[in-house]
């Protein structure tokens, strides 16, 4: 996750009442600590992993000037959006899914499971959308209904395709 960390004014050591601008994780970490404290206050019954999941799944992907999304290795889940996170109605765990080694010489099918938890007092109808890529097909149940506080497990099937394989049908 990315949080504000550039040109943050903090106390200047040994200066009494003066501040100084600093950059880096030492400046963004307090923002995330505060964000997570507010999440805990908003959702006191959720586990830390569930709070983390909400923050990650409501983050805004960061794009370059051409509109291309930066890779996960540079931004994690994206920029924290606390206002959006606090309005969450569901928790999805795990927060992220790894497909492991993705260089394949033949078609590879990977199965994963997600848990979706309704954290409201109302019934929720969800439509699950996903983006498939040229060499990655995703099969998932598109509609899910959750009663208040209900948890359902969703099966995901990822089909990784070798770019040399032709005429492959969807999962």
Phi, psi and omega per residue, in radians:
X1 nan 2.604 3.137
X2 -1.969 2.377 3.085
X3 -2.328 2.846 3.129
X4 -0.928 2.288 -3.127
X5 -2.673 0.114 3.139
X6 -1.886 2.264 3.047
X7 0.971 0.790 3.121
X8 -1.577 2.249 3.135
X9 -1.451 2.204 3.135
X10 -2.349 2.996 3.132
X11 -1.116 2.327 3.070
X12 -1.480 2.154 -3.079
X13 -1.024 2.266 3.068
X14 1.249 0.207 -3.078
X15 -1.765 -0.020 -3.097
X16 1.434 -1.619 -3.053
X17 -2.028 0.085 -3.085
X18 -1.511 2.752 3.085
X19 -2.027 2.950 3.046
X20 -2.569 2.665 3.129
X21 -1.513 2.376 3.097
X22 -2.395 2.882 -3.131
X23 -2.268 2.783 2.975
X24 1.919 -3.011 -3.078
X25 -1.130 -0.477 3.094
X26 -1.132 -0.390 3.114
X27 -1.636 -0.546 -3.123
X28 -1.451 -0.506 -3.122
X29 -1.013 -0.765 3.088
X30 -1.085 -0.581 3.080
X31 -1.093 -0.782 -3.128
X32 -1.218 -0.641 3.091
X33 -1.073 -0.751 3.094
X34 -1.145 -0.719 3.116
X35 -1.073 -0.767 -3.126
X36 -1.212 -0.567 3.066
X37 -1.127 -0.719 3.097
X38 -1.177 -0.630 3.074
X39 -1.108 -0.747 3.130
X40 -1.082 -0.680 3.116
X41 -1.175 -0.701 -3.130
X42 -1.252 -0.583 -3.084
X43 -2.272 1.220 -3.040
X44 -1.132 -0.348 -3.097
X45 -1.602 -0.103 -3.115
X46 -1.498 2.641 3.094
X47 -1.338 2.731 3.102
X48 -0.942 -0.701 3.125
X49 -1.119 -0.577 3.117
X50 -1.251 -0.702 3.086
X51 -1.101 -0.761 3.099
X52 -1.033 -0.758 -3.139
X53 -1.055 -0.776 3.123
X54 -1.054 -0.816 -3.120
X55 -1.095 -0.743 3.134
X56 -1.166 -0.732 -3.054
X57 -1.384 -0.115 3.049
X58 -1.943 0.073 3.125
X59 -1.177 2.677 3.140
X60 -1.718 2.096 3.090
X61 -1.043 2.424 -3.118
X62 -1.673 2.349 -3.098
X63 -2.058 2.697 3.051
X64 -1.406 -3.082 -3.082
X65 -1.140 -0.315 3.108
X66 -1.649 0.044 3.121
X67 1.498 0.171 3.127
X68 -1.542 2.241 -3.106
X69 -1.220 2.319 3.087
X70 -1.145 2.612 3.128
X71 -1.156 2.734 3.130
X72 -0.958 -0.606 -3.126
X73 -1.103 -0.332 -3.141
X74 -1.801 -0.383 -3.056
X75 -2.328 -0.032 -3.069
X76 1.080 -2.307 -3.130
X77 -1.383 -0.263 -3.116
X78 2.190 -2.919 -3.123
X79 -1.474 2.290 -3.121
X80 -1.001 2.406 3.073
X81 -2.254 1.424 -3.025
X82 -1.029 -0.725 -3.122
X83 -1.041 -0.712 3.109
X84 -1.220 -0.705 -3.130
X85 -1.089 -0.719 -3.102
X86 -1.214 -0.339 3.103
X87 -1.598 0.093 -3.082
X88 -1.041 2.554 3.105
X89 -1.989 -0.238 -3.130
X90 -2.357 2.776 3.002
X91 -2.145 2.284 3.089
X92 -2.019 2.135 3.093
X93 -2.229 2.518 -0.017
X94 -1.203 2.852 -3.100
X95 -1.162 -0.511 -3.136
X96 -2.501 2.720 -3.136
X97 -2.121 2.278 3.057
X98 -1.769 2.369 3.059
X99 -1.732 0.053 3.123
X100 1.238 -2.628 3.128
X101 -1.117 2.179 -3.068
X102 -1.919 0.036 3.035
X103 -1.442 1.980 -3.059
X104 -2.134 2.536 3.090
X105 -1.706 -0.214 3.059
X106 -2.552 3.017 3.139
X107 -1.047 2.394 -3.121
X108 -2.280 2.267 3.117
X109 -1.897 2.259 -3.139
X110 -2.180 2.293 3.130
X111 -1.922 2.384 3.091
X112 -2.404 2.828 3.114
X113 -2.178 2.492 3.047
X114 -2.121 2.583 2.975
X115 -1.922 2.297 3.084
X116 -2.027 2.204 -3.073
X117 -2.105 2.212 3.062
X118 -1.418 2.084 -3.121
X119 -1.866 0.418 3.103
X120 -1.973 3.136 3.074
X121 -1.788 0.267 -3.123
X122 -2.192 2.690 3.035
X123 -1.174 2.439 3.141
X124 -2.175 2.334 3.008
X125 -1.885 2.123 -3.103
X126 -1.938 2.482 2.957
X127 -1.982 2.113 -3.091
X128 -1.632 2.114 3.099
X129 -1.947 2.651 3.094
X130 -2.662 2.773 3.088
X131 -1.889 2.058 3.016
X132 -1.568 2.589 3.094
X133 -1.890 3.038 -3.111
X134 -0.952 -0.729 -3.068
X135 -1.871 0.252 -3.129
X136 -2.424 2.062 3.063
X137 -1.918 2.496 -3.119
X138 -2.201 2.275 3.058
X139 -2.017 2.230 -3.139
X140 -2.712 2.586 3.045
X141 -1.083 2.225 -3.022
X142 -1.446 -0.406 -3.094
X143 -2.113 2.326 3.101
X144 -2.414 2.316 3.051
X145 -2.002 2.275 -3.140
X146 -2.168 2.248 3.024
X147 -1.346 2.915 3.119
X148 -0.917 2.304 3.123
X149 1.079 0.220 3.139
X150 -1.415 2.571 3.066
X151 -2.097 2.299 3.063
X152 -2.231 2.555 3.082
X153 -1.695 2.336 -3.133
X154 -2.007 2.316 3.086
X155 -1.604 2.310 3.075
X156 -2.027 2.443 3.050
X157 -2.195 2.103 3.093
X158 -1.854 2.320 3.091
X159 -2.065 1.923 3.117
X160 -1.605 2.227 -3.062
X161 -1.916 2.411 2.978
X162 -1.237 2.351 -3.088
X163 -1.111 -0.266 3.130
X164 -1.556 -0.184 -3.116
X165 -1.407 2.313 -3.127
X166 -1.953 2.799 3.054
X167 0.985 0.781 3.122
X168 -1.577 2.336 3.118
X169 -1.592 2.762 -3.133
X170 -1.213 2.787 -3.121
X171 -1.168 nan nan
